[in-house]
Amino acid sequence: MKGAVLLLLFFSLHHLLLAQDTIIKKTGEEIPSRVLEITLHEVLYQHPDSLQGITWRLPKAEVFMVKFENGTKEVFEQQPDSLSGIAPGMTADELYALGMADAKQYYKGNGAMWGSAASTMVMFPLGLAGSLVIGATPPKVKSTLVSDVRLLEEQDYLKGYKEQAARKKRGKALAGVGIGAGIQLGLIILIVSTLSATP
C-alpha cells in the first residue's frame, strides 16, 4: 500500500513538473514558461523553475506561438504598425460607430449581471447600493473583446466602445438585481410555506 501511494505521489509530482506552457519564438527558440498574461504588445511569463518569481516580458512581435499546458495554442499573426490595413481613411465618426458596434457584438457584461445578482440576493435592500456601484463602474476594454486590437490605439473608437459597453453593463447590472431579488423572494416563499406546513 505504501509503495502504491509513493508511486502515485511520484507520478503526480512528475506531471506537475512537466505541466508548463511553452513560448515559441519566430526564431524557433522554445522557452518553457508559465504565461501570466498576454497584453496588446507583450507576453508576460515566469520560468517554471524560478524561485524568485521574476516576471519576464517578451515583445509579441518576437513570438510565433504559445502552447499552453492544457493543450491549447495561440498563434500570433504579424500585426502591421498602423491601421492602414483595417481602417483606411476612416473618419472620427466612423471609428466611433465601429467602436459602438464592436461593443454590442463582443462585450458581454455577464460578470456585472452575476455580481449584481449576488449583491442583491445576499444583502437586500443594501445590496442595491452594491448593484449601483457595479453598474456605474466603467467597463474594461480587453484586447480579446474587439474586432482588431490595432483599433485600441484610436481614441474615437475607444470612446464609442466604452459608451456602448457602459450602457450594456448597466443593463446587465439591472437584470442582476431582478435575478437576485427573484431568487431571494423564491427562497422566502419556500421557507414560509415550509414553516406554515409544519404542525
N, C-alpha and C positions, 0 to 999 in steps of 0.2 A: 504494500500500500504506500509506504514511504517513498519507494522508488518511483511509483507512478505519479505521485504528487511532485517530486523533483523533476521528473521528465516533463510534466505539464508546465511547470514553472519555467523550465529551460526553454521550451518551445514558445511560450508566451513572451518571454524576455527577448528571445531571438526575433520574433515577429515585430515587437516594438522597436527594436534596433534597426530592422530593415525597413519599417514603415516610415517613409520620408518622401518629401517632394523632390523633384529634380528640375532644375532650370537648365535648359539647353540654349546656349548662346548661338548666334548666327555663325560663329567661327567653328561650331561643332563641339566646343567645350561643354562638358556636363558638370553642373555644380549641385552636389547633394545638399539639400536645404530644407528648411521649414518656412514656407512662404507665409508671411504675416499679412501682407496687403499688396494689392496691385492698384496703383494710382494712375492718374492720367499720363504721367511721364516716367514713372519708376516702378520697379518691383522691389519691395522691402522684404528681406528674409533674414533668417539666422542660420548659422551652421548647426546641424543637429547634435554635434558633439561638443559644442561650445558651452562651457560652464559659466561664462561671464554674461551671456545673454545679449551680446553685441548685435545690434540691428545693422545689416548691410544694405546699401542702396545700389541698385543696378539700373542704368537707363533702359527704358523699354526698347529704344532703338537698337540695342545690342542683343535683345532677347528674341529667339525664334519661337520657343515654346516652353510652357511649364507643364510637367507631368505631375499630377497630384497623387498622393499616396492612395486615394480611393479609386485610382484608375482613370479618372477624367483627365482631359488635356485641354489646354488653352493655347491656341496658336495665335501669334501676333502678326498682323499684316503690317507692311510698311506704310506708315501714315505720312502723307505729304505735309510739309510745314505750314501750308496755308489752306484756306477753304476753297481755293480756285477750282478744285475738282468737284466739290459738292454744292457750293453756292455762288457760282459766278455772277457777279453784278446784282446780288440780292440787296434790296433796299432795307432800311431800318424797319419799316412796316412789315415787309415780307419775313424778315428774320423773327420779328415779334410774333407774327402769326404762326410761323413754323414752331416756335417755342411753345405756344399755346397748344398746337396740335400734338406735339410730342408729349406734353404733359398729360393730355387727355388719353393718349394711347398707352404710354409707358408707366406713368406714376399711378400707383395703386392706392396707397394710403391705408392699407389694411391694419398696419400697426396702430394708427391713430384710432381706428374703429374698435379694436380689441382692448386697447389701453383705456379708452373711454368707457367701454362696457364694464371692464373690471372695476374701474374707479367708481362708477355709478352703482354697481351691484354691491360693492363692499361697504361703501360709506354714504349711501343715500341719506339725506339730500346733500351732505357735504361733498360727496363725490362729484356733484355737478360743477363745483369750482375746479376740480381736477380736470374734468372734461373740457371746460372752457380754456384752461391753460394748454391742454393738449391741442385743441383746435386752433388756438391763437399762435402757437409756436411755428415759425416759418419752416416749411419742409426743406430737407436737404436734397440737393440736386446731385445724384450719383451718376458716375460715368456709364454705369451699366443700364441706366434707365433713360437713355437718349438715343436718337437715331444715328448720331455720329458724334464721337467725343470731341472732334475739332470744333463743333458748334459751341462748346462751353467757353470758348475764348471770345465769343461775340456777346457784348453786353445787352443788345436788343433781344437776342434770342433768350438769354438768361432771364430778362425781365418778363417776357411773355410766359416762359416756362414756370417761373416762380409764382406769378399771379394765378395761373390756371391750377397749378398744384396746390396752392393755398386754398383756393375755392373747393377743390376736391377733398382736401384734408379736413376742412371744416364740415363738409357734408358727411364724411365718414365718421367724424367725432360725434356728430349729431345722431347718426344711425347707431353708434355705440351706446349713446345714452338710452335710446329706445330698447336696444337689446338688453342692457344691464337692468333697466327698470322692469322690463318684461320678465326676465329671469327671477329677479327679486320678488316681484308680485306673485309669480307662479309658486315660488317656494313658500311665501307667506300663506297662500291659499291652501297649499298641500299640508302645511303644519297645522293650520286652523282646522281643516277638515279631519286630519288625523286625531287631533286633540278632542274635537267635538264628537267623534265616533267612538272614543274610548269611554266605557261606562264608569 
